[in-house]
Amino acid sequence: MFKLTSLNLNGIRSAATKGVEAWIAATAPDCICVQEIKAQQADIAGRFERVADLYGHFHFAEKKGYSGVGIYTRHEPSEVIVGYGSPEFDAEGRFLELRFDTPARKLSIVSCYFPSGSSGEERQQAKFRFLEEFHPILMKLKAERQFILCGDINIAHQEADLKNWKGNRKNSGFLPEERAWMSKLLHLTEDSGGLVDVYRRLHPDTTDDCYTWWSNRGQAYAKNVGWRLDYHLATPALAETARTAAIYKDVKFSDHAPITVDYDFAL
């Protein structure tokens, strides 16, 4: 089995003070994709290069204390790709791809942090620009290799993916345009889609237990007024190997919960 975890850390140093390293050591994933590390190379050096016997690779944002993604792995990648070639969004540290290629297969693990549009119209427009340019990137990757993208997508796709869907229909993260983008990405009957939402493949009807993010306002966590924003998105053949998916909520390392999927393959 290949155990793969995704977690938005909301700051790697903050999550470390809340025990995330001990949790990673105890759960022993083969690979953990992290987002919003909010750190630079100097912050990582001598402290976070390795976590629980996993070696880290990173894409840092140019702006300090902002964004940034990483992948910790116990397997040596054949290639590390930092950024996806975007003049605008590569500066924000949003995409990291590790390739684990052999003569028999091409396989990638991707950690990605989609922009949030919740701070205002300017960032919502940036989010729309990201979605527009990122879709063909994913389709090109799908045409060339098998991959699993883990990340904070910042979109709740369906009504079952957030508690208060009626009240959020005009809010970032549940806008019709964002949901349509997800539907297109997951649609199987056209060439410009066909990725699989792995959690929904295993748990098609789950509602209250599916959430991975809670606002810090209004006792949202205590009342479980949450959103499912964190995903494993896989090419169909890899998605078929998914056996179990679990969202860990016993300890709160961040405003997001980690989601772990066991896949029936080995790197």
C-alpha positions as CSV (number, residue, x, y, z in Angstrom):
1,M,0.0,0.0,0.0
2,F,1.0,3.6,-0.7
3,K,-0.2,5.9,2.0
4,L,-0.6,9.5,0.8
5,T,-1.6,12.4,3.0
6,S,-2.5,16.0,2.2
7,L,-2.6,18.8,4.8
8,N,-2.8,22.6,4.6
9,L,-0.5,23.5,7.5
10,N,-1.5,27.2,7.8
11,G,2.2,27.7,8.7
12,I,4.7,24.9,9.2
13,R,6.1,26.5,12.3
14,S,2.6,26.9,13.8
15,A,1.7,23.3,13.0
16,A,4.9,22.1,14.5
17,T,4.0,23.7,17.9
18,K,0.7,21.8,17.7
19,G,2.3,18.4,17.3
20,V,2.1,17.7,13.6
21,E,5.5,16.1,13.4
22,A,4.7,13.5,16.1
23,W,1.4,12.7,14.2
24,I,3.2,12.2,10.9
25,A,5.7,9.9,12.6
26,A,2.9,7.9,14.2
27,T,0.8,7.6,11.1
28,A,3.9,7.0,8.9
29,P,2.7,8.0,5.4
30,D,4.9,7.2,2.4
31,C,4.4,10.8,1.3
32,I,2.7,13.9,2.7
33,C,1.8,16.9,0.5
34,V,1.6,20.1,2.5
35,Q,0.3,23.5,1.6
36,E,0.5,27.0,3.0
37,I,3.8,26.4,4.7
38,K,4.3,30.2,5.1
39,A,8.1,29.8,5.2
40,Q,11.2,30.5,3.2
41,Q,14.3,28.3,2.6
42,A,16.1,30.0,5.6
43,D,13.2,28.9,7.9
44,I,13.3,25.3,6.6
45,A,17.1,25.0,6.8
46,G,18.3,23.0,9.8
47,R,14.8,22.4,11.1
48,F,12.2,21.1,8.5
49,E,14.3,19.5,5.7
50,R,13.2,16.2,7.2
51,V,10.1,15.3,9.1
52,A,9.6,11.8,10.6
53,D,12.2,10.2,8.3
54,L,10.6,11.9,5.2
55,Y,12.7,14.2,3.1
56,G,11.1,17.5,2.0
57,H,11.0,19.3,-1.3
58,F,9.5,22.7,-1.6
59,H,8.1,25.5,-3.7
60,F,8.4,28.8,-1.7
61,A,6.5,32.0,-2.4
62,E,8.5,35.1,-3.0
63,K,6.5,36.9,-0.4
64,K,7.5,36.1,3.1
65,G,5.0,34.3,5.4
66,Y,2.8,33.5,2.5
67,S,1.6,30.4,0.6
68,G,4.2,27.8,-0.3
69,V,3.9,24.1,-0.8
70,G,6.0,21.0,-0.1
71,I,6.1,17.2,-0.4
72,Y,7.8,15.0,2.2
73,T,8.6,11.6,0.9
74,R,10.5,8.4,2.0
75,H,11.1,7.6,-1.7
76,E,13.7,9.4,-3.9
77,P,12.0,11.1,-6.8
78,S,13.4,10.7,-10.3
79,E,12.7,14.4,-11.0
80,V,11.5,17.5,-9.0
81,I,9.5,20.1,-10.8
82,V,9.0,23.5,-9.1
83,G,6.1,25.6,-10.5
84,Y,4.1,24.9,-13.6
85,G,5.4,27.8,-15.8
86,S,3.0,30.6,-14.7
87,P,4.5,34.1,-14.6
88,E,1.9,35.2,-12.1
89,F,1.3,32.2,-9.9
90,D,4.7,30.5,-9.7
91,A,5.8,33.6,-7.7
92,E,3.2,32.6,-5.1
93,G,4.6,29.1,-4.5
94,R,1.6,27.0,-5.5
95,F,2.8,23.9,-7.4
96,L,5.3,21.2,-6.7
97,E,5.5,17.9,-8.7
98,L,7.6,14.9,-7.8
99,R,8.1,12.3,-10.5
100,F,8.7,8.6,-9.6
101,D,9.3,7.3,-13.1
102,T,10.5,3.8,-14.0
103,P,11.0,2.1,-17.4
104,A,7.5,0.6,-16.9
105,R,5.6,3.7,-15.9
106,K,5.4,7.5,-15.5
107,L,3.9,8.6,-12.2
108,S,3.8,11.9,-10.4
109,I,2.7,13.2,-7.0
110,V,1.7,16.9,-7.0
111,S,1.1,19.3,-4.1
112,C,-0.9,22.3,-5.0
113,Y,-2.4,25.3,-3.2
114,F,-5.2,27.0,-5.2
115,P,-5.7,30.7,-4.6
116,S,-8.5,31.8,-2.3
117,G,-10.8,34.6,-3.4
118,S,-12.4,35.2,0.0
119,S,-10.4,38.4,0.8
120,G,-12.1,40.4,-2.0
121,E,-12.8,40.8,-5.7
122,E,-9.2,41.4,-6.7
123,R,-8.1,38.0,-5.4
124,Q,-11.3,36.3,-6.7
125,Q,-10.3,37.5,-10.2
126,A,-6.8,36.1,-9.6
127,K,-8.4,32.8,-8.6
128,F,-10.4,32.8,-11.9
129,R,-7.2,33.5,-13.8
130,F,-5.5,30.6,-12.0
131,L,-8.3,28.2,-12.8
132,E,-8.3,29.2,-16.5
133,E,-4.6,28.6,-17.0
134,F,-4.3,25.6,-14.7
135,H,-7.0,23.4,-16.3
136,P,-4.9,22.8,-19.5
137,I,-1.8,22.2,-17.4
138,L,-3.6,19.3,-15.7
139,M,-5.0,17.9,-19.0
140,K,-1.5,18.0,-20.5
141,L,-0.1,16.2,-17.5
142,K,-2.9,13.6,-17.7
143,A,-2.2,13.0,-21.4
144,E,1.5,12.2,-20.5
145,R,1.5,10.4,-17.2
146,Q,-0.4,9.0,-14.2
147,F,-0.6,11.4,-11.3
148,I,-2.3,12.2,-8.0
149,L,-2.7,15.9,-7.1
150,C,-3.2,16.6,-3.4
151,G,-4.1,20.0,-2.2
152,D,-6.2,22.8,-0.8
153,I,-8.4,23.4,-3.9
154,N,-10.4,26.2,-2.2
155,I,-13.6,25.0,-3.9
156,A,-16.4,23.0,-2.4
157,H,-17.7,21.1,-5.4
158,Q,-21.2,20.0,-4.4
159,E,-23.9,20.9,-1.8
160,A,-22.8,17.9,0.2
161,D,-19.3,19.5,0.5
162,L,-20.2,22.3,2.9
163,K,-22.6,22.7,5.8
164,N,-24.2,26.0,4.9
165,W,-24.4,25.6,1.1
166,K,-27.6,27.8,0.8
167,G,-26.0,30.7,2.5
168,N,-22.7,30.4,0.5
169,R,-23.9,30.4,-3.1
170,K,-22.6,33.8,-3.7
171,N,-19.3,33.4,-1.7
172,S,-15.9,32.4,-2.9
173,G,-15.3,28.7,-2.8
174,F,-18.9,27.8,-3.8
175,L,-19.5,30.2,-6.7
176,P,-21.2,28.6,-9.7
177,E,-18.1,29.3,-11.9
178,E,-15.8,27.5,-9.5
179,R,-18.1,24.5,-9.2
180,A,-18.5,24.4,-13.0
181,W,-14.7,24.3,-13.3
182,M,-14.6,21.3,-10.9
183,S,-17.3,19.6,-12.8
184,K,-15.5,20.0,-16.1
185,L,-12.3,18.7,-14.5
186,L,-14.0,15.6,-13.2
187,H,-16.2,15.0,-16.3
188,L,-15.5,11.7,-18.0
189,T,-17.2,12.1,-21.3
190,E,-14.9,14.7,-22.8
191,D,-11.1,15.0,-23.4
192,S,-10.9,18.1,-21.2
193,G,-11.7,16.3,-18.0
194,G,-11.6,12.8,-16.5
195,L,-9.8,13.3,-13.2
196,V,-11.3,11.5,-10.2
197,D,-12.2,13.0,-6.9
198,V,-10.8,10.1,-4.8
199,Y,-12.6,10.8,-1.6
200,R,-16.0,11.0,-3.4
201,R,-15.2,7.8,-5.2
202,L,-14.9,6.0,-1.8
203,H,-17.5,8.1,0.1
204,P,-20.1,9.3,-2.5
205,D,-22.8,10.2,0.0
206,T,-20.9,11.4,3.1
207,T,-21.8,14.9,4.3
208,D,-21.0,16.0,7.8
209,D,-17.9,13.8,8.1
210,C,-16.4,15.0,4.8
211,Y,-15.3,18.5,5.9
212,T,-11.6,19.4,6.0
213,W,-11.7,23.2,6.8
214,W,-13.5,25.3,9.4
215,S,-13.6,29.0,9.8
216,N,-12.1,30.4,13.0
217,R,-15.3,32.4,13.5
218,G,-18.4,31.6,15.4
219,Q,-17.4,28.2,16.9
220,A,-17.5,26.7,13.4
221,Y,-15.2,23.8,14.4
222,A,-17.2,23.0,17.5
223,K,-20.4,23.0,15.6
224,N,-18.9,21.3,12.6
225,V,-19.9,24.1,10.2
226,G,-17.2,23.0,7.7
227,W,-16.2,22.9,4.1
228,R,-14.5,20.1,2.1
229,L,-11.7,22.1,0.4
230,D,-8.9,19.5,0.5
231,Y,-8.7,16.9,-2.2
232,H,-6.9,14.0,-3.8
233,L,-7.5,14.3,-7.6
234,A,-6.2,11.3,-9.5
235,T,-6.0,10.0,-13.0
236,P,-8.5,7.1,-13.4
237,A,-6.1,4.2,-13.2
238,L,-4.6,5.4,-9.9
239,A,-8.0,6.4,-8.5
240,E,-9.1,2.8,-9.0
241,T,-6.4,1.6,-6.6
242,A,-7.7,3.8,-3.7
243,R,-8.8,1.6,-0.9
244,T,-9.5,3.8,2.1
245,A,-9.8,7.5,2.8
246,A,-9.7,9.1,6.2
247,I,-10.0,12.7,7.5
248,Y,-8.2,13.1,10.9
249,K,-9.9,15.4,13.4
250,D,-8.8,14.2,16.8
251,V,-6.0,16.8,17.0
252,K,-6.2,20.2,15.3
253,F,-2.9,21.1,13.7
254,S,-4.3,23.9,11.6
255,D,-7.7,25.2,10.4
256,H,-7.6,22.3,8.0
257,A,-7.7,18.6,8.7
258,P,-5.3,16.1,7.0
259,I,-6.9,13.7,4.5
260,T,-5.1,10.3,4.0
261,V,-5.7,7.8,1.2
262,D,-4.3,4.3,1.0
263,Y,-3.6,3.3,-2.6
264,D,-2.9,-0.3,-3.7
265,F,0.4,0.3,-5.5
266,A,4.0,0.8,-4.6
267,L,6.5,3.4,-5.8
